[in-house]
Amino acid sequence: MNAEHLTRIVEVSLKRGNERQDVGIMTVRQALELPVAGRLEYTNPDDKSRRGPMRITREELQAYACG
């Protein structure tokens, strides 16, 4: 895991159908420690995220944390 990436801030939300319910703002490390329940989405913590998707999946967040 990349220590610098783990301290970046993300916003976590729970997606239910077409709606999103905010869970909170936390570090990447805290977000990955959340239990896997429902469909969580995360804002992209990458500095260059304007070129990529605004919301990413848990798998994408894990890949980012390892990068």
N, CA and C atoms as a LAMMPS dump frame, in Angstrom:
ITEM: TIMESTEP
0
ITEM: NUMBER OF ATOMS
201
ITEM: BOX BOUNDS ff ff ff
-5.0000000000000000e+02 5.0000000000000000e+02
-5.0000000000000000e+02 5.0000000000000000e+02
-5.0000000000000000e+02 5.0000000000000000e+02
ITEM: ATOMS id mol type element x y z
1 1 1 N 0.839 -1.184 0
2 1 2 C 0 0 0
3 1 3 C 0.885 1.249 0
4 2 1 N 0.425 2.26 -0.677
5 2 2 C 1.138 3.529 -0.771
6 2 3 C 0.671 4.431 0.374
7 3 1 N 1.575 4.738 1.3
8 3 2 C 1.215 5.513 2.495
9 3 3 C 0.637 6.876 2.138
10 4 1 N 1.166 7.519 1.115
11 4 2 C 0.646 8.83 0.705
12 4 3 C -0.783 8.711 0.182
13 5 1 N -1.043 7.674 -0.577
14 5 2 C -2.391 7.478 -1.118
15 5 3 C -3.403 7.165 -0.023
16 6 1 N -2.976 6.451 1.013
17 6 2 C -3.892 6.067 2.092
18 6 3 C -4.384 7.256 2.903
19 7 1 N -3.666 8.378 2.865
20 7 2 C -4.073 9.541 3.649
21 7 3 C -4.878 10.553 2.84
22 8 1 N -5.123 10.268 1.576
23 8 2 C -5.944 11.164 0.761
24 8 3 C -7.393 11.095 1.244
25 9 1 N -8.14 12.152 0.978
26 9 2 C -9.526 12.249 1.437
27 9 3 C -10.489 11.857 0.317
28 10 1 N -11.503 11.078 0.678
29 10 2 C -12.57 10.701 -0.254
30 10 3 C -13.923 10.911 0.413
31 11 1 N -14.925 11.075 -0.395
32 11 2 C -16.299 11.11 0.094
33 11 3 C -16.918 9.764 -0.246
34 12 1 N -17.542 9.144 0.739
35 12 2 C -18.137 7.823 0.557
36 12 3 C -19.648 7.969 0.531
37 13 1 N -20.283 7.27 -0.402
38 13 2 C -21.74 7.278 -0.462
39 13 3 C -22.237 5.872 -0.76
40 14 1 N -23.46 5.62 -0.34
41 14 2 C -24.119 4.341 -0.566
42 14 3 C -25.121 4.535 -1.684
43 15 1 N -24.995 3.753 -2.732
44 15 2 C -25.893 3.88 -3.881
45 15 3 C -27.041 2.887 -3.715
46 16 1 N -28.247 3.422 -3.795
47 16 2 C -29.464 2.604 -3.707
48 16 3 C -30.349 2.978 -4.88
49 17 1 N -30.381 2.117 -5.883
50 17 2 C -31.143 2.435 -7.089
51 17 3 C -30.553 3.649 -7.768
52 18 1 N -31.361 4.669 -7.968
53 18 2 C -30.889 5.906 -8.595
54 18 3 C -30.475 6.958 -7.577
55 19 1 N -30.561 6.624 -6.296
56 19 2 C -30.263 7.598 -5.249
57 19 3 C -28.946 7.275 -4.562
58 20 1 N -28.326 8.324 -4.004
59 20 2 C -27.102 8.185 -3.242
60 20 3 C -27.317 8.73 -1.847
61 21 1 N -26.88 7.994 -0.859
62 21 2 C -26.948 8.456 0.528
63 21 3 C -25.513 8.661 1.013
64 22 1 N -25.207 9.876 1.465
65 22 2 C -23.859 10.171 1.936
66 22 3 C -23.543 9.378 3.192
67 23 1 N -22.348 8.799 3.23
68 23 2 C -21.866 8.083 4.404
69 23 3 C -20.922 8.99 5.187
70 24 1 N -19.997 9.654 4.478
71 24 2 C -19.096 10.572 5.163
72 24 3 C -17.843 10.871 4.36
73 25 1 N -17.033 11.748 4.922
74 25 2 C -15.751 12.116 4.335
75 25 3 C -14.673 11.511 5.224
76 26 1 N -13.725 10.809 4.598
77 26 2 C -12.7 10.09 5.36
78 26 3 C -11.465 9.855 4.505
79 27 1 N -10.441 9.306 5.116
80 27 2 C -9.24 8.969 4.358
81 27 3 C -9.496 7.694 3.55
82 28 1 N -8.631 7.464 2.584
83 28 2 C -8.727 6.237 1.782
84 28 3 C -8.62 5.023 2.702
85 29 1 N -7.714 5.07 3.667
86 29 2 C -7.551 3.949 4.604
87 29 3 C -8.861 3.668 5.345
88 30 1 N -9.492 4.698 5.884
89 30 2 C -10.749 4.518 6.61
90 30 3 C -11.841 3.984 5.697
91 31 1 N -11.883 4.487 4.478
92 31 2 C -12.906 4.038 3.522
93 31 3 C -12.751 2.554 3.218
94 32 1 N -11.508 2.099 3.082
95 32 2 C -11.277 0.68 2.788
96 32 3 C -11.514 -0.212 4.003
97 33 1 N -11.53 0.375 5.196
98 33 2 C -11.8 -0.399 6.408
99 33 3 C -13.294 -0.559 6.676
100 34 1 N -14.128 0.166 5.94
101 34 2 C -15.579 0.031 6.112
102 34 3 C -16.015 -1.373 5.714
103 35 1 N -17.024 -1.923 6.385
104 35 2 C -17.519 -3.241 5.982
105 35 3 C -18.112 -3.174 4.574
106 36 1 N -17.955 -4.256 3.855
107 36 2 C -18.501 -4.329 2.5
108 36 3 C -19.985 -4.657 2.624
109 37 1 N -20.804 -3.631 2.536
110 37 2 C -22.255 -3.809 2.651
111 37 3 C -22.922 -2.888 1.646
112 38 1 N -23.751 -3.426 0.826
113 38 2 C -24.403 -2.601 -0.184
114 38 3 C -23.409 -2.184 -1.252
115 39 1 N -23.755 -1.158 -1.957
116 39 2 C -22.902 -0.671 -3.049
117 39 3 C -22.333 0.696 -2.672
118 40 1 N -21.114 0.678 -2.168
119 40 2 C -20.45 1.922 -1.801
120 40 3 C -19.73 2.502 -3.011
121 41 1 N -19.755 3.816 -3.102
122 41 2 C -19.021 4.526 -4.135
123 41 3 C -18.133 5.553 -3.453
124 42 1 N -17.056 5.924 -4.129
125 42 2 C -16.061 6.818 -3.557
126 42 3 C -15.715 7.895 -4.577
127 43 1 N -15.443 9.106 -4.09
128 43 2 C -14.94 10.115 -5.011
129 43 3 C -13.503 9.737 -5.34
130 44 1 N -13.072 10.084 -6.515
131 44 2 C -11.737 9.733 -6.974
132 44 3 C -10.693 10.574 -6.241
133 45 1 N -9.771 9.945 -5.487
134 45 2 C -8.776 10.7 -4.718
135 45 3 C -7.583 11.16 -5.554
136 46 1 N -7.497 10.725 -6.79
137 46 2 C -6.356 11.045 -7.649
138 46 3 C -6.355 12.52 -8.023
139 47 1 N -5.194 13.149 -7.951
140 47 2 C -5.064 14.558 -8.315
141 47 3 C -5.487 14.815 -9.76
142 48 1 N -5.354 13.82 -10.596
143 48 2 C -5.67 13.976 -12.016
144 48 3 C -7.068 13.465 -12.328
145 49 1 N -7.936 13.385 -11.329
146 49 2 C -9.254 12.76 -11.499
147 49 3 C -10.163 13.521 -12.448
148 50 1 N -9.826 14.757 -12.776
149 50 2 C -10.673 15.505 -13.717
150 50 3 C -10.707 14.821 -15.074
151 51 1 N -9.702 14.019 -15.348
152 51 2 C -9.653 13.302 -16.622
153 51 3 C -10.356 11.954 -16.547
154 52 1 N -10.621 11.489 -15.346
155 52 2 C -11.232 10.178 -15.17
156 52 3 C -12.613 10.302 -14.548
157 53 1 N -13.166 9.169 -14.125
158 53 2 C -14.498 9.191 -13.512
159 53 3 C -14.478 9.908 -12.166
160 54 1 N -15.58 10.583 -11.852
161 54 2 C -15.662 11.28 -10.568
162 54 3 C -15.888 10.292 -9.419
163 55 1 N -16.659 9.244 -9.669
164 55 2 C -16.936 8.227 -8.649
165 55 3 C -16.293 6.921 -9.081
166 56 1 N -15.718 6.223 -8.099
167 56 2 C -15.049 4.965 -8.404
168 56 3 C -15.573 3.864 -7.482
169 57 1 N -15.29 2.632 -7.845
170 57 2 C -15.719 1.462 -7.068
171 57 3 C -14.682 1.134 -5.996
172 58 1 N -15.036 0.23 -5.108
173 58 2 C -14.12 -0.212 -4.056
174 58 3 C -12.862 -0.842 -4.665
175 59 1 N -13.046 -1.626 -5.713
176 59 2 C -11.906 -2.279 -6.366
177 59 3 C -10.947 -1.232 -6.944
178 60 1 N -11.494 -0.176 -7.533
179 60 2 C -10.66 0.891 -8.082
180 60 3 C -9.95 1.648 -6.958
181 61 1 N -10.643 1.84 -5.822
182 61 2 C -10.02 2.513 -4.683
183 61 3 C -8.889 1.651 -4.112
184 62 1 N -9.084 0.346 -4.043
185 62 2 C -8.034 -0.547 -3.559
186 62 3 C -6.817 -0.493 -4.49
187 63 1 N -7.054 -0.484 -5.792
188 63 2 C -5.96 -0.391 -6.754
189 63 3 C -5.206 0.927 -6.588
190 64 1 N -5.945 2.002 -6.367
191 64 2 C -5.327 3.318 -6.145
192 64 3 C -4.457 3.273 -4.889
193 65 1 N -4.964 2.67 -3.818
194 65 2 C -4.232 2.596 -2.555
195 65 3 C -2.934 1.81 -2.702
196 66 1 N -2.911 0.852 -3.587
197 66 2 C -1.719 0.023 -3.794
198 66 3 C -0.728 0.667 -4.749
199 67 1 N -1.193 1.661 -5.538
200 67 2 C -0.361 2.264 -6.583
201 67 3 C 0.673 3.206 -6.131
